[in-house]
Amino acid sequence: MTKRKTTITIPDEMVINKILIVRGKKVMIDTDLAELYAVPTRRLNEQVKRNIKRFPENFMFQLIKTKSNL
């Protein structure tokens, strides 16, 4: 059984509108990225964690609250 690859075309404007600047870095929020791939956010995060070696070291990070943020 051969797996078929599906190609999706996403307009540049749709991607560009989802890019944010956080601390001088271009980032995309996981919900926006999951929306572009038409998968639940939970599933996207699961797959990244399960296949972490396939992604660059700085592909994913998590913002946390600190006392200075409060």
PDB file of N, CA, C and O in Angstrom:
ATOM      1  N   MET A   1       0.831  -1.174   0.000  1.00  0.00           N
ATOM      2  CA  MET A   1       0.000   0.000   0.000  1.00  0.00           C
ATOM      3  C   MET A   1       0.884   1.250   0.000  1.00  0.00           C
ATOM      4  O   MET A   1       1.748   1.397   0.865  1.00  0.00           O
ATOM      5  N   THR A   2       0.677   2.135  -0.950  1.00  0.00           N
ATOM      6  CA  THR A   2       1.460   3.340  -1.079  1.00  0.00           C
ATOM      7  C   THR A   2       0.709   4.526  -0.486  1.00  0.00           C
ATOM      8  O   THR A   2      -0.487   4.703  -0.714  1.00  0.00           O
ATOM      9  N   LYS A   3       1.431   5.326   0.273  1.00  0.00           N
ATOM     10  CA  LYS A   3       0.809   6.525   0.837  1.00  0.00           C
ATOM     11  C   LYS A   3       0.785   7.610  -0.218  1.00  0.00           C
ATOM     12  O   LYS A   3       1.768   7.821  -0.930  1.00  0.00           O
ATOM     13  N   ARG A   4      -0.331   8.290  -0.316  1.00  0.00           N
ATOM     14  CA  ARG A   4      -0.441   9.429  -1.228  1.00  0.00           C
ATOM     15  C   ARG A   4      -0.119  10.706  -0.477  1.00  0.00           C
ATOM     16  O   ARG A   4      -0.547  10.902   0.660  1.00  0.00           O
ATOM     17  N   LYS A   5       0.632  11.558  -1.122  1.00  0.00           N
ATOM     18  CA  LYS A   5       0.921  12.859  -0.533  1.00  0.00           C
ATOM     19  C   LYS A   5      -0.088  13.856  -1.072  1.00  0.00           C
ATOM     20  O   LYS A   5      -0.349  13.915  -2.274  1.00  0.00           O
ATOM     21  N   THR A   6      -0.640  14.626  -0.176  1.00  0.00           N
ATOM     22  CA  THR A   6      -1.591  15.651  -0.566  1.00  0.00           C
ATOM     23  C   THR A   6      -0.891  16.998  -0.542  1.00  0.00           C
ATOM     24  O   THR A   6      -0.205  17.333   0.424  1.00  0.00           O
ATOM     25  N   THR A   7      -1.063  17.754  -1.589  1.00  0.00           N
ATOM     26  CA  THR A   7      -0.475  19.082  -1.654  1.00  0.00           C
ATOM     27  C   THR A   7      -1.574  20.120  -1.457  1.00  0.00           C
ATOM     28  O   THR A   7      -2.609  20.092  -2.123  1.00  0.00           O
ATOM     29  N   ILE A   8      -1.324  21.026  -0.535  1.00  0.00           N
ATOM     30  CA  ILE A   8      -2.270  22.112  -0.333  1.00  0.00           C
ATOM     31  C   ILE A   8      -1.568  23.421  -0.663  1.00  0.00           C
ATOM     32  O   ILE A   8      -0.398  23.615  -0.335  1.00  0.00           O
ATOM     33  N   THR A   9      -2.287  24.296  -1.301  1.00  0.00           N
ATOM     34  CA  THR A   9      -1.744  25.606  -1.622  1.00  0.00           C
ATOM     35  C   THR A   9      -2.403  26.627  -0.711  1.00  0.00           C
ATOM     36  O   THR A   9      -3.628  26.744  -0.664  1.00  0.00           O
ATOM     37  N   ILE A  10      -1.580  27.352   0.002  1.00  0.00           N
ATOM     38  CA  ILE A  10      -2.075  28.369   0.923  1.00  0.00           C
ATOM     39  C   ILE A  10      -1.597  29.717   0.403  1.00  0.00           C
ATOM     40  O   ILE A  10      -0.401  29.905   0.182  1.00  0.00           O
ATOM     41  N   PRO A  11      -2.511  30.649   0.206  1.00  0.00           N
ATOM     42  CA  PRO A  11      -2.102  31.974  -0.284  1.00  0.00           C
ATOM     43  C   PRO A  11      -1.106  32.644   0.667  1.00  0.00           C
ATOM     44  O   PRO A  11      -1.249  32.558   1.887  1.00  0.00           O
ATOM     45  N   ASP A  12      -0.106  33.306   0.104  1.00  0.00           N
ATOM     46  CA  ASP A  12       0.910  33.992   0.906  1.00  0.00           C
ATOM     47  C   ASP A  12       0.291  34.937   1.927  1.00  0.00           C
ATOM     48  O   ASP A  12       0.744  35.000   3.070  1.00  0.00           O
ATOM     49  N   GLU A  13      -0.741  35.671   1.521  1.00  0.00           N
ATOM     50  CA  GLU A  13      -1.362  36.653   2.413  1.00  0.00           C
ATOM     51  C   GLU A  13      -1.920  35.989   3.666  1.00  0.00           C
ATOM     52  O   GLU A  13      -1.876  36.560   4.756  1.00  0.00           O
ATOM     53  N   MET A  14      -2.444  34.781   3.500  1.00  0.00           N
ATOM     54  CA  MET A  14      -3.017  34.073   4.637  1.00  0.00           C
ATOM     55  C   MET A  14      -1.927  33.733   5.658  1.00  0.00           C
ATOM     56  O   MET A  14      -2.147  33.829   6.865  1.00  0.00           O
ATOM     57  N   VAL A  15      -0.770  33.340   5.170  1.00  0.00           N
ATOM     58  CA  VAL A  15       0.342  33.010   6.061  1.00  0.00           C
ATOM     59  C   VAL A  15       0.920  34.284   6.666  1.00  0.00           C
ATOM     60  O   VAL A  15       1.150  34.348   7.874  1.00  0.00           O
ATOM     61  N   ILE A  16       1.153  35.281   5.849  1.00  0.00           N
ATOM     62  CA  ILE A  16       1.750  36.536   6.311  1.00  0.00           C
ATOM     63  C   ILE A  16       0.918  37.172   7.421  1.00  0.00           C
ATOM     64  O   ILE A  16       1.470  37.717   8.377  1.00  0.00           O
ATOM     65  N   ASN A  17      -0.403  37.104   7.298  1.00  0.00           N
ATOM     66  CA  ASN A  17      -1.284  37.693   8.309  1.00  0.00           C
ATOM     67  C   ASN A  17      -1.237  36.961   9.643  1.00  0.00           C
ATOM     68  O   ASN A  17      -1.693  37.495  10.654  1.00  0.00           O
ATOM     69  N   LYS A  18      -0.699  35.764   9.661  1.00  0.00           N
ATOM     70  CA  LYS A  18      -0.636  34.966  10.887  1.00  0.00           C
ATOM     71  C   LYS A  18       0.722  35.089  11.588  1.00  0.00           C
ATOM     72  O   LYS A  18       0.892  34.575  12.694  1.00  0.00           O
ATOM     73  N   ILE A  19       1.674  35.754  10.964  1.00  0.00           N
ATOM     74  CA  ILE A  19       3.012  35.897  11.553  1.00  0.00           C
ATOM     75  C   ILE A  19       3.019  37.082  12.518  1.00  0.00           C
ATOM     76  O   ILE A  19       2.609  38.190  12.174  1.00  0.00           O
ATOM     77  N   LEU A  20       3.494  36.818  13.722  1.00  0.00           N
ATOM     78  CA  LEU A  20       3.597  37.849  14.757  1.00  0.00           C
ATOM     79  C   LEU A  20       5.069  38.090  15.072  1.00  0.00           C
ATOM     80  O   LEU A  20       5.914  37.239  14.795  1.00  0.00           O
ATOM     81  N   ILE A  21       5.370  39.234  15.644  1.00  0.00           N
ATOM     82  CA  ILE A  21       6.728  39.522  16.103  1.00  0.00           C
ATOM     83  C   ILE A  21       6.695  39.486  17.627  1.00  0.00           C
ATOM     84  O   ILE A  21       5.997  40.280  18.258  1.00  0.00           O
ATOM     85  N   VAL A  22       7.452  38.560  18.212  1.00  0.00           N
ATOM     86  CA  VAL A  22       7.542  38.424  19.665  1.00  0.00           C
ATOM     87  C   VAL A  22       9.011  38.515  20.042  1.00  0.00           C
ATOM     88  O   VAL A  22       9.830  37.696  19.624  1.00  0.00           O
ATOM     89  N   ARG A  23       9.323  39.510  20.828  1.00  0.00           N
ATOM     90  CA  ARG A  23      10.714  39.729  21.254  1.00  0.00           C
ATOM     91  C   ARG A  23      11.670  39.742  20.075  1.00  0.00           C
ATOM     92  O   ARG A  23      12.773  39.199  20.141  1.00  0.00           O
ATOM     93  N   GLY A  24      11.226  40.374  18.994  1.00  0.00           N
ATOM     94  CA  GLY A  24      12.064  40.533  17.809  1.00  0.00           C
ATOM     95  C   GLY A  24      12.150  39.317  16.900  1.00  0.00           C
ATOM     96  O   GLY A  24      12.903  39.338  15.926  1.00  0.00           O
ATOM     97  N   LYS A  25      11.410  38.271  17.185  1.00  0.00           N
ATOM     98  CA  LYS A  25      11.426  37.053  16.373  1.00  0.00           C
ATOM     99  C   LYS A  25      10.082  36.873  15.688  1.00  0.00           C
ATOM    100  O   LYS A  25       9.038  37.169  16.271  1.00  0.00           O
ATOM    101  N   LYS A  26      10.105  36.389  14.453  1.00  0.00           N
ATOM    102  CA  LYS A  26       8.864  36.073  13.743  1.00  0.00           C
ATOM    103  C   LYS A  26       8.351  34.734  14.254  1.00  0.00           C
ATOM    104  O   LYS A  26       9.078  33.741  14.251  1.00  0.00           O
ATOM    105  N   VAL A  27       7.101  34.712  14.689  1.00  0.00           N
ATOM    106  CA  VAL A  27       6.510  33.488  15.231  1.00  0.00           C
ATOM    107  C   VAL A  27       5.094  33.308  14.709  1.00  0.00           C
ATOM    108  O   VAL A  27       4.460  34.248  14.229  1.00  0.00           O
ATOM    109  N   MET A  28       4.619  32.080  14.817  1.00  0.00           N
ATOM    110  CA  MET A  28       3.216  31.773  14.534  1.00  0.00           C
ATOM    111  C   MET A  28       2.671  31.028  15.740  1.00  0.00           C
ATOM    112  O   MET A  28       3.339  30.161  16.302  1.00  0.00           O
ATOM    113  N   ILE A  29       1.472  31.368  16.127  1.00  0.00           N
ATOM    114  CA  ILE A  29       0.809  30.704  17.242  1.00  0.00           C
ATOM    115  C   ILE A  29       0.344  29.325  16.771  1.00  0.00           C
ATOM    116  O   ILE A  29      -0.074  29.161  15.625  1.00  0.00           O
ATOM    117  N   ASP A  30       0.422  28.338  17.663  1.00  0.00           N
ATOM    118  CA  ASP A  30       0.078  26.973  17.270  1.00  0.00           C
ATOM    119  C   ASP A  30      -1.336  26.844  16.712  1.00  0.00           C
ATOM    120  O   ASP A  30      -1.565  26.053  15.797  1.00  0.00           O
ATOM    121  N   THR A  31      -2.279  27.601  17.244  1.00  0.00           N
ATOM    122  CA  THR A  31      -3.657  27.510  16.725  1.00  0.00           C
ATOM    123  C   THR A  31      -3.739  27.980  15.277  1.00  0.00           C
ATOM    124  O   THR A  31      -4.480  27.409  14.476  1.00  0.00           O
ATOM    125  N   ASP A  32      -2.978  29.023  14.941  1.00  0.00           N
ATOM    126  CA  ASP A  32      -2.969  29.519  13.566  1.00  0.00           C
ATOM    127  C   ASP A  32      -2.300  28.525  12.623  1.00  0.00           C
ATOM    128  O   ASP A  32      -2.775  28.303  11.509  1.00  0.00           O
ATOM    129  N   LEU A  33      -1.202  27.930  13.069  1.00  0.00           N
ATOM    130  CA  LEU A  33      -0.502  26.941  12.251  1.00  0.00           C
ATOM    131  C   LEU A  33      -1.370  25.703  12.039  1.00  0.00           C
ATOM    132  O   LEU A  33      -1.427  25.160  10.936  1.00  0.00           O
ATOM    133  N   ALA A  34      -2.037  25.265  13.090  1.00  0.00           N
ATOM    134  CA  ALA A  34      -2.934  24.110  12.970  1.00  0.00           C
ATOM    135  C   ALA A  34      -4.081  24.422  12.008  1.00  0.00           C
ATOM    136  O   ALA A  34      -4.494  23.562  11.230  1.00  0.00           O
ATOM    137  N   GLU A  35      -4.587  25.637  12.060  1.00  0.00           N
ATOM    138  CA  GLU A  35      -5.663  26.037  11.145  1.00  0.00           C
ATOM    139  C   GLU A  35      -5.197  25.962   9.688  1.00  0.00           C
ATOM    140  O   GLU A  35      -5.937  25.497   8.821  1.00  0.00           O
ATOM    141  N   LEU A  36      -3.980  26.416   9.426  1.00  0.00           N
ATOM    142  CA  LEU A  36      -3.450  26.368   8.064  1.00  0.00           C
ATOM    143  C   LEU A  36      -3.329  24.930   7.557  1.00  0.00           C
ATOM    144  O   LEU A  36      -3.545  24.661   6.376  1.00  0.00           O
ATOM    145  N   TYR A  37      -2.983  24.016   8.454  1.00  0.00           N
ATOM    146  CA  TYR A  37      -2.859  22.606   8.082  1.00  0.00           C
ATOM    147  C   TYR A  37      -4.167  21.835   8.239  1.00  0.00           C
ATOM    148  O   TYR A  37      -4.228  20.639   7.953  1.00  0.00           O
ATOM    149  N   ALA A  38      -5.196  22.515   8.686  1.00  0.00           N
ATOM    150  CA  ALA A  38      -6.534  21.916   8.870  1.00  0.00           C
ATOM    151  C   ALA A  38      -6.502  20.710   9.804  1.00  0.00           C
ATOM    152  O   ALA A  38      -7.083  19.664   9.516  1.00  0.00           O
ATOM    153  N   VAL A  39      -5.809  20.881  10.927  1.00  0.00           N
ATOM    154  CA  VAL A  39      -5.773  19.844  11.959  1.00  0.00           C
ATOM    155  C   VAL A  39      -6.052  20.507  13.309  1.00  0.00           C
ATOM    156  O   VAL A  39      -5.833  21.709  13.465  1.00  0.00           O
ATOM    157  N   PRO A  40      -6.532  19.735  14.281  1.00  0.00           N
ATOM    158  CA  PRO A  40      -6.723  20.312  15.615  1.00  0.00           C
ATOM    159  C   PRO A  40      -5.378  20.722  16.228  1.00  0.00           C
ATOM    160  O   PRO A  40      -4.363  20.065  15.996  1.00  0.00           O
ATOM    161  N   THR A  41      -5.372  21.780  16.991  1.00  0.00           N
ATOM    162  CA  THR A  41      -4.145  22.265  17.631  1.00  0.00           C
ATOM    163  C   THR A  41      -3.513  21.172  18.479  1.00  0.00           C
ATOM    164  O   THR A  41      -2.294  20.998  18.470  1.00  0.00           O
ATOM    165  N   ARG A  42      -4.326  20.452  19.197  1.00  0.00           N
ATOM    166  CA  ARG A  42      -3.848  19.366  20.055  1.00  0.00           C
ATOM    167  C   ARG A  42      -3.041  18.351  19.243  1.00  0.00           C
ATOM    168  O   ARG A  42      -1.991  17.881  19.682  1.00  0.00           O
ATOM    169  N   ARG A  43      -3.541  18.027  18.069  1.00  0.00           N
ATOM    170  CA  ARG A  43      -2.894  17.039  17.198  1.00  0.00           C
ATOM    171  C   ARG A  43      -1.554  17.555  16.663  1.00  0.00           C
ATOM    172  O   ARG A  43      -0.572  16.815  16.614  1.00  0.00           O
ATOM    173  N   LEU A  44      -1.525  18.822  16.267  1.00  0.00           N
ATOM    174  CA  LEU A  44      -0.282  19.438  15.786  1.00  0.00           C
ATOM    175  C   LEU A  44       0.790  19.365  16.869  1.00  0.00           C
ATOM    176  O   LEU A  44       1.913  18.936  16.604  1.00  0.00           O
ATOM    177  N   ASN A  45       0.450  19.777  18.079  1.00  0.00           N
ATOM    178  CA  ASN A  45       1.408  19.764  19.184  1.00  0.00           C
ATOM    179  C   ASN A  45       1.862  18.341  19.516  1.00  0.00           C
ATOM    180  O   ASN A  45       3.035  18.120  19.814  1.00  0.00           O
ATOM    181  N   GLU A  46       0.953  17.392  19.467  1.00  0.00           N
ATOM    182  CA  GLU A  46       1.295  15.986  19.698  1.00  0.00           C
ATOM    183  C   GLU A  46       2.344  15.515  18.703  1.00  0.00           C
ATOM    184  O   GLU A  46       3.346  14.908  19.083  1.00  0.00           O
ATOM    185  N   GLN A  47       2.110  15.797  17.438  1.00  0.00           N
ATOM    186  CA  GLN A  47       3.010  15.325  16.388  1.00  0.00           C
ATOM    187  C   GLN A  47       4.390  15.966  16.480  1.00  0.00           C
ATOM    188  O   GLN A  47       5.401  15.312  16.222  1.00  0.00           O
ATOM    189  N   VAL A  48       4.432  17.234  16.844  1.00  0.00           N
ATOM    190  CA  VAL A  48       5.731  17.892  17.005  1.00  0.00           C
ATOM    191  C   VAL A  48       6.489  17.227  18.147  1.00  0.00           C
ATOM    192  O   VAL A  48       7.676  16.930  18.017  1.00  0.00           O
ATOM    193  N   LYS A  49       5.808  16.996  19.262  1.00  0.00           N
ATOM    194  CA  LYS A  49       6.471  16.373  20.411  1.00  0.00           C
ATOM    195  C   LYS A  49       6.928  14.950  20.096  1.00  0.00           C
ATOM    196  O   LYS A  49       8.005  14.538  20.525  1.00  0.00           O
ATOM    197  N   ARG A  50       6.131  14.207  19.362  1.00  0.00           N
ATOM    198  CA  ARG A  50       6.480  12.824  19.017  1.00  0.00           C
ATOM    199  C   ARG A  50       7.622  12.736  18.002  1.00  0.00           C
ATOM    200  O   ARG A  50       8.359  11.752  17.969  1.00  0.00           O
ATOM    201  N   ASN A  51       7.757  13.767  17.183  1.00  0.00           N
ATOM    202  CA  ASN A  51       8.759  13.761  16.107  1.00  0.00           C
ATOM    203  C   ASN A  51       9.729  14.935  16.247  1.00  0.00           C
ATOM    204  O   ASN A  51      10.140  15.528  15.250  1.00  0.00           O
ATOM    205  N   ILE A  52      10.082  15.260  17.460  1.00  0.00           N
ATOM    206  CA  ILE A  52      10.872  16.462  17.740  1.00  0.00           C
ATOM    207  C   ILE A  52      12.194  16.504  16.968  1.00  0.00           C
ATOM    208  O   ILE A  52      12.680  17.591  16.655  1.00  0.00           O
ATOM    209  N   LYS A  53      12.782  15.353  16.656  1.00  0.00           N
ATOM    210  CA  LYS A  53      14.064  15.325  15.929  1.00  0.00           C
ATOM    211  C   LYS A  53      13.916  15.794  14.481  1.00  0.00           C
ATOM    212  O   LYS A  53      14.914  16.108  13.831  1.00  0.00           O
ATOM    213  N   ARG A  54      12.701  15.845  13.976  1.00  0.00           N
ATOM    214  CA  ARG A  54      12.463  16.296  12.593  1.00  0.00           C
ATOM    215  C   ARG A  54      12.375  17.815  12.475  1.00  0.00           C
ATOM    216  O   ARG A  54      12.315  18.354  11.370  1.00  0.00           O
ATOM    217  N   PHE A  55      12.368  18.497  13.608  1.00  0.00           N
ATOM    218  CA  PHE A  55      12.190  19.945  13.612  1.00  0.00           C
ATOM    219  C   PHE A  55      13.450  20.630  14.114  1.00  0.00           C
ATOM    220  O   PHE A  55      14.191  20.068  14.920  1.00  0.00           O
ATOM    221  N   PRO A  56      13.693  21.856  13.632  1.00  0.00           N
ATOM    222  CA  PRO A  56      14.846  22.598  14.156  1.00  0.00           C
ATOM    223  C   PRO A  56      14.682  22.835  15.658  1.00  0.00           C
ATOM    224  O   PRO A  56      13.565  22.850  16.174  1.00  0.00           O
ATOM    225  N   GLU A  57      15.787  23.017  16.339  1.00  0.00           N
ATOM    226  CA  GLU A  57      15.767  23.207  17.792  1.00  0.00           C
ATOM    227  C   GLU A  57      14.869  24.364  18.228  1.00  0.00           C
ATOM    228  O   GLU A  57      14.223  24.295  19.274  1.00  0.00           O
ATOM    229  N   ASN A  58      14.835  25.414  17.430  1.00  0.00           N
ATOM    230  CA  ASN A  58      14.049  26.588  17.807  1.00  0.00           C
ATOM    231  C   ASN A  58      12.656  26.613  17.165  1.00  0.00           C
ATOM    232  O   ASN A  58      12.027  27.669  17.096  1.00  0.00           O
ATOM    233  N   PHE A  59      12.178  25.473  16.700  1.00  0.00           N
ATOM    234  CA  PHE A  59      10.877  25.420  16.036  1.00  0.00           C
ATOM    235  C   PHE A  59       9.739  25.770  16.977  1.00  0.00           C
ATOM    236  O   PHE A  59       8.798  26.463  16.588  1.00  0.00           O
ATOM    237  N   MET A  60       9.817  25.298  18.207  1.00  0.00           N
ATOM    238  CA  MET A  60       8.712  25.486  19.128  1.00  0.00           C
ATOM    239  C   MET A  60       9.232  25.968  20.474  1.00  0.00           C
ATOM    240  O   MET A  60      10.258  25.494  20.963  1.00  0.00           O
ATOM    241  N   PHE A  61       8.525  26.898  21.056  1.00  0.00           N
ATOM    242  CA  PHE A  61       8.840  27.334  22.414  1.00  0.00           C
ATOM    243  C   PHE A  61       7.534  27.680  23.099  1.00  0.00           C
ATOM    244  O   PHE A  61       6.503  27.846  22.449  1.00  0.00           O
ATOM    245  N   GLN A  62       7.586  27.786  24.406  1.00  0.00           N
ATOM    246  CA  GLN A  62       6.382  28.068  25.164  1.00  0.00           C
ATOM    247  C   GLN A  62       6.633  29.297  26.031  1.00  0.00           C
ATOM    248  O   GLN A  62       7.641  29.378  26.734  1.00  0.00           O
ATOM    249  N   LEU A  63       5.714  30.243  25.973  1.00  0.00           N
ATOM    250  CA  LEU A  63       5.809  31.424  26.818  1.00  0.00           C
ATOM    251  C   LEU A  63       5.179  31.088  28.168  1.00  0.00           C
ATOM    252  O   LEU A  63       4.141  30.430  28.237  1.00  0.00           O
ATOM    253  N   ILE A  64       5.810  31.543  29.219  1.00  0.00           N
ATOM    254  CA  ILE A  64       5.284  31.293  30.560  1.00  0.00           C
ATOM    255  C   ILE A  64       5.181  32.611  31.320  1.00  0.00           C
ATOM    256  O   ILE A  64       5.889  33.575  31.028  1.00  0.00           O
ATOM    257  N   LYS A  65       4.296  32.629  32.287  1.00  0.00           N
ATOM    258  CA  LYS A  65       4.174  33.803  33.140  1.00  0.00           C
ATOM    259  C   LYS A  65       5.261  33.751  34.199  1.00  0.00           C
ATOM    260  O   LYS A  65       5.545  32.699  34.771  1.00  0.00           O
ATOM    261  N   THR A  66       5.863  34.903  34.448  1.00  0.00           N
ATOM    262  CA  THR A  66       6.823  35.019  35.543  1.00  0.00           C
ATOM    263  C   THR A  66       6.317  36.103  36.472  1.00  0.00           C
ATOM    264  O   THR A  66       5.380  36.826  36.135  1.00  0.00           O
ATOM    265  N   LYS A  67       6.918  36.217  37.612  1.00  0.00           N
ATOM    266  CA  LYS A  67       6.486  37.248  38.570  1.00  0.00           C
ATOM    267  C   LYS A  67       6.565  38.646  37.973  1.00  0.00           C
ATOM    268  O   LYS A  67       5.739  39.505  38.281  1.00  0.00           O
ATOM    269  N   SER A  68       7.561  38.875  37.118  1.00  0.00           N
ATOM    270  CA  SER A  68       7.703  40.211  36.513  1.00  0.00           C
ATOM    271  C   SER A  68       6.628  40.477  35.469  1.00  0.00           C
ATOM    272  O   SER A  68       6.388  41.635  35.126  1.00  0.00           O
ATOM    273  N   ASN A  69       5.958  39.415  34.941  1.00  0.00           N
ATOM    274  CA  ASN A  69       4.878  39.594  33.985  1.00  0.00           C
ATOM    275  C   ASN A  69       3.561  39.954  34.664  1.00  0.00           C
ATOM    276  O   ASN A  69       2.647  40.458  34.011  1.00  0.00           O
ATOM    277  N   LEU A  70       3.455  39.707  35.938  1.00  0.00           N
ATOM    278  CA  LEU A  70       2.181  39.889  36.632  1.00  0.00           C
ATOM    279  C   LEU A  70       1.889  41.304  36.993  1.00  0.00           C
ATOM    280  O   LEU A  70       0.846  41.589  37.582  1.00  0.00           O
TER     281      LEU A  70
END
